[in-house]
Amino acid sequence: MPGSQLARSELGLRLEAARKKAGKTQSDIAEAKVFGLTKLREIETGVRAEPGDVWTLCRFYEMDPEEAKELIHLADMAKSEAFWEDSRDAVPGWLDLYLACERRCSGLTYWHPELVPGVLQTSAYAEAVVDTLGIASPSTVRTRLQLREDRQRAMLDRSDRIIRVVLGPGAFEFEIGSAHVMDEQRRALTELSERPGIDVRVIPRRSRAHPGMAARFSLLDFPDAQRPSVVYLEALTGARYLEGQRHVQAYREAFEVVHRLSVPIKEFE
């Protein structure tokens, strides 16, 4: 089907979880004449995703209105294979879909010229990054820092994941927090790079031009064939997701170029 297979798959998983939480079986849905078994299975396996169908199921499951709104929003995003998740519309936040993808992915490829990825940040570095966003509420800061810790446990404690990171030299030239914070972060990255399945590299300061200059990005791969690889482009107020072979292949090739130009972090000076 046209549209986002990624969004449909995620929506199906969440609706299946909502059904089970409500204590309903697929047969219960069919017997109540909400949907037939075939249609319900197509929804839960990510074959189809219509906002009206999602709304009907949310009402039948007596879901919280805010959670239902989030699922309907996800169904809207599923209409396009290259879609924008806006912070004004997503509930509870535009990072929600990405975090779900990160938890389920088997491979995370990351390029950024200036910033260490969240799953590899030390607590002090993460706190300094959050401070740059100008978040006034201490509770919001605590929530974001806890989220980073949860992400790290979910990703780093798994043995079935591959993480490939290339950073630009600017990642160590900008002082985030303090010189001590930066030294601690660099040591942590060096130690992480020695773990199986984790590759952390840096572009040398004197390097030729490369396609990574056009965009910072993450590329997520999944073990499930029903969930396609996706390119994630983050901005200040939202994020863009790109599916389809043309998009994914272009970014994969761009990453391979910056990877060839880079050196292991322990060799970066």
C-alpha positions as CSV (number, residue, x, y, z in Angstrom):
1,M,0.0,0.0,0.0
2,P,1.2,3.6,-0.6
3,G,2.1,5.7,2.5
4,S,4.2,4.9,5.5
5,Q,4.7,1.2,6.3
6,L,6.6,2.3,9.4
7,A,3.7,4.4,10.8
8,R,1.2,1.7,9.9
9,S,3.3,-1.0,11.7
10,E,3.7,1.1,14.8
11,L,0.0,2.0,14.8
12,G,-0.9,-1.7,14.5
13,L,1.3,-2.6,17.5
14,R,-0.2,0.1,19.7
15,L,-3.7,-0.8,18.8
16,E,-3.1,-4.4,19.5
17,A,-1.6,-3.4,22.9
18,A,-4.7,-1.2,23.6
19,R,-7.0,-4.1,22.7
20,K,-5.3,-6.4,25.1
21,K,-5.2,-3.8,27.8
22,A,-9.0,-3.4,27.4
23,G,-9.3,-7.2,27.9
24,K,-10.6,-7.8,24.4
25,T,-9.8,-10.6,21.9
26,Q,-10.0,-10.2,18.2
27,S,-13.2,-12.4,18.3
28,D,-14.7,-9.9,20.7
29,I,-14.3,-7.2,18.2
30,A,-15.9,-9.3,15.4
31,E,-18.8,-10.4,17.6
32,A,-19.5,-6.8,18.6
33,K,-19.7,-6.1,14.8
34,V,-17.1,-3.3,15.1
35,F,-14.9,-4.8,12.4
36,G,-14.6,-8.2,10.8
37,L,-11.6,-10.4,11.8
38,T,-9.9,-9.8,8.4
39,K,-10.0,-6.1,8.7
40,L,-8.9,-6.0,12.3
41,R,-6.0,-8.3,11.5
42,E,-5.0,-6.0,8.7
43,I,-5.0,-3.0,11.0
44,E,-3.0,-4.7,13.7
45,T,-0.4,-6.1,11.3
46,G,0.1,-2.7,9.6
47,V,-1.6,-3.4,6.3
48,R,-4.1,-0.6,6.6
49,A,-4.5,2.5,8.8
50,E,-7.5,4.8,8.4
51,P,-8.1,7.5,11.0
52,G,-11.8,6.7,11.1
53,D,-11.1,3.1,11.9
54,V,-8.6,4.1,14.6
55,W,-11.1,6.4,16.2
56,T,-13.8,3.6,16.2
57,L,-11.4,1.2,17.9
58,C,-10.2,3.8,20.4
59,R,-13.8,4.4,21.4
60,F,-14.5,0.7,21.7
61,Y,-11.5,0.2,23.9
62,E,-12.5,3.3,26.0
63,M,-9.0,4.8,25.6
64,D,-7.9,8.0,27.2
65,P,-8.8,10.9,24.8
66,E,-5.2,12.1,24.6
67,E,-3.8,8.7,23.8
68,A,-6.5,8.2,21.2
69,K,-5.6,11.6,19.6
70,E,-2.0,10.4,19.4
71,L,-3.0,7.2,17.5
72,I,-5.2,9.1,15.1
73,H,-2.3,11.5,14.5
74,L,-0.2,8.5,13.7
75,A,-2.8,7.2,11.2
76,D,-2.7,10.6,9.5
77,M,1.1,10.4,9.2
78,A,0.8,6.9,7.7
79,K,-0.7,8.4,4.5
80,S,2.7,9.4,3.2
81,E,6.1,7.6,3.0
82,A,7.9,10.9,3.7
83,F,6.1,12.7,6.5
84,W,6.6,15.4,9.0
85,E,5.9,15.0,12.7
86,D,5.1,18.4,14.1
87,S,5.5,19.3,17.8
88,R,2.3,21.2,17.8
89,D,0.2,18.2,16.8
90,A,1.9,15.0,18.2
91,V,0.8,13.9,21.6
92,P,2.6,13.7,23.9
93,G,5.5,14.9,21.8
94,W,7.1,14.7,18.3
95,L,9.9,12.4,19.6
96,D,7.4,9.7,20.5
97,L,7.5,7.8,17.2
98,Y,11.3,8.0,16.9
99,L,11.7,6.6,20.4
100,A,9.5,3.7,19.5
101,C,11.6,3.0,16.4
102,E,14.8,3.3,18.4
103,R,13.6,0.7,20.9
104,R,12.7,-1.8,18.2
105,C,15.6,-1.2,15.7
106,S,18.4,-3.7,15.2
107,G,20.7,-1.1,13.6
108,L,21.2,2.6,14.3
109,T,23.4,4.6,12.0
110,Y,24.1,8.2,13.1
111,W,25.9,11.2,11.5
112,H,26.1,14.6,13.2
113,P,28.7,17.3,12.7
114,E,28.4,18.7,16.3
115,L,26.4,16.6,18.7
116,V,26.8,13.2,20.3
117,P,23.7,11.0,19.9
118,G,21.3,10.8,22.9
119,V,21.9,7.1,23.4
120,L,25.6,7.6,23.9
121,Q,25.5,10.8,26.0
122,T,26.8,10.9,29.6
123,S,24.4,12.3,32.2
124,A,26.3,15.6,32.5
125,Y,26.6,16.1,28.8
126,A,22.9,15.3,28.4
127,E,21.9,17.8,31.1
128,A,24.1,20.5,29.4
129,V,22.3,19.8,26.1
130,V,18.9,20.1,27.6
131,D,20.0,23.4,29.2
132,T,20.7,24.8,25.8
133,L,17.0,24.3,24.9
134,G,16.0,26.9,27.5
135,I,13.6,24.6,29.3
136,A,12.5,26.4,32.4
137,S,10.6,23.7,34.2
138,P,12.9,21.5,36.5
139,S,10.4,18.6,36.1
140,T,10.6,18.8,32.3
141,V,14.4,18.7,32.6
142,R,14.2,15.6,34.9
143,T,11.8,13.9,32.5
144,R,14.1,14.4,29.5
145,L,17.2,13.2,31.4
146,Q,15.3,10.1,32.6
147,L,14.2,9.5,29.0
148,R,17.8,9.5,27.9
149,E,18.7,7.0,30.6
150,D,15.8,4.7,29.5
151,R,16.9,4.9,25.9
152,Q,20.5,4.0,26.8
153,R,19.4,0.9,28.7
154,A,17.0,-0.2,26.0
155,M,19.7,0.1,23.3
156,L,23.1,-0.5,24.9
157,D,22.1,-3.5,27.1
158,R,21.1,-5.4,24.0
159,S,23.5,-7.8,22.2
160,D,21.5,-7.9,19.0
161,R,22.0,-4.3,18.0
162,I,24.6,-2.6,15.7
163,I,25.4,1.1,16.4
164,R,27.5,3.0,13.9
165,V,28.3,6.7,14.7
166,V,30.3,9.2,12.8
167,L,30.8,12.7,14.4
168,G,32.2,15.8,12.9
169,P,35.2,17.5,14.6
170,G,32.8,20.1,15.8
171,A,31.5,17.6,18.3
172,F,34.6,18.2,20.3
173,E,35.3,21.8,19.5
174,F,32.1,23.1,20.9
175,E,32.2,23.2,24.7
176,I,29.0,21.7,26.0
177,G,28.7,22.2,29.8
178,S,32.4,22.5,30.6
179,A,35.8,21.2,29.6
180,H,35.4,18.5,32.3
181,V,32.0,17.4,30.8
182,M,33.5,17.2,27.3
183,D,36.5,15.1,28.6
184,E,34.2,12.8,30.4
185,Q,32.0,12.4,27.3
186,R,34.9,11.6,25.1
187,R,36.2,9.0,27.5
188,A,32.7,7.4,27.6
189,L,32.6,7.3,23.8
190,T,36.0,5.7,23.6
191,E,35.0,3.0,26.1
192,L,31.7,2.4,24.3
193,S,33.5,2.0,21.0
194,E,35.2,-1.1,22.5
195,R,31.9,-2.9,23.0
196,P,30.9,-5.4,20.4
197,G,28.6,-3.9,17.8
198,I,29.4,-0.3,18.6
199,D,31.5,1.8,16.2
200,V,32.3,5.4,17.1
201,R,34.3,7.4,14.6
202,V,35.2,11.1,14.0
203,I,35.9,13.1,10.8
204,P,39.5,14.5,11.0
205,R,39.7,18.3,11.2
206,R,41.4,18.5,7.8
207,S,39.1,16.5,5.6
208,R,37.7,16.9,2.1
209,A,34.1,18.0,1.4
210,H,31.6,15.2,1.8
211,P,27.8,14.6,1.3
212,G,27.3,14.7,5.1
213,M,27.6,18.4,5.0
214,A,24.1,18.6,3.5
215,A,22.3,17.1,6.5
216,R,22.6,15.5,9.8
217,F,20.6,12.3,10.1
218,S,19.9,8.9,11.7
219,L,19.1,5.7,9.7
220,L,17.3,2.9,11.5
221,D,17.1,-0.7,10.3
222,F,14.7,-3.3,11.8
223,P,14.8,-7.1,12.0
224,D,11.1,-7.3,10.9
225,A,10.7,-7.3,7.2
226,Q,7.3,-5.6,7.7
227,R,9.0,-2.6,9.2
228,P,11.1,-0.8,6.6
229,S,14.3,1.1,7.1
230,V,13.7,4.8,7.7
231,V,15.8,8.0,7.6
232,Y,15.1,10.4,10.5
233,L,15.9,14.1,10.1
234,E,15.4,16.1,13.3
235,A,14.7,19.8,13.4
236,L,14.0,22.3,16.2
237,T,10.2,21.9,16.3
238,G,9.7,18.5,14.7
239,A,11.1,15.7,12.6
240,R,10.9,14.3,9.1
241,Y,10.8,10.6,8.3
242,L,11.8,9.3,4.9
243,E,11.0,5.8,3.6
244,G,11.4,4.2,0.3
245,Q,14.5,2.7,-1.4
246,R,15.5,6.0,-3.1
247,H,15.6,8.0,0.2
248,V,17.2,5.2,2.3
249,Q,19.8,4.3,-0.3
250,A,20.9,7.9,-0.8
251,Y,21.5,8.5,2.9
252,R,23.1,5.1,3.4
253,E,25.6,5.9,0.6
254,A,26.2,9.4,2.1
255,F,27.0,7.7,5.5
256,E,29.4,5.3,3.9
257,V,31.4,8.2,2.4
258,V,31.7,10.0,5.8
259,H,32.5,6.7,7.4
260,R,35.4,6.1,5.0
261,L,36.7,9.6,5.7
262,S,36.6,9.1,9.5
263,V,38.9,7.6,12.0
264,P,38.2,5.6,15.2
265,I,37.5,8.0,18.1
266,K,40.6,6.8,20.0
267,E,42.7,8.0,17.0
268,F,41.1,11.4,16.7
269,E,43.4,14.3,17.8
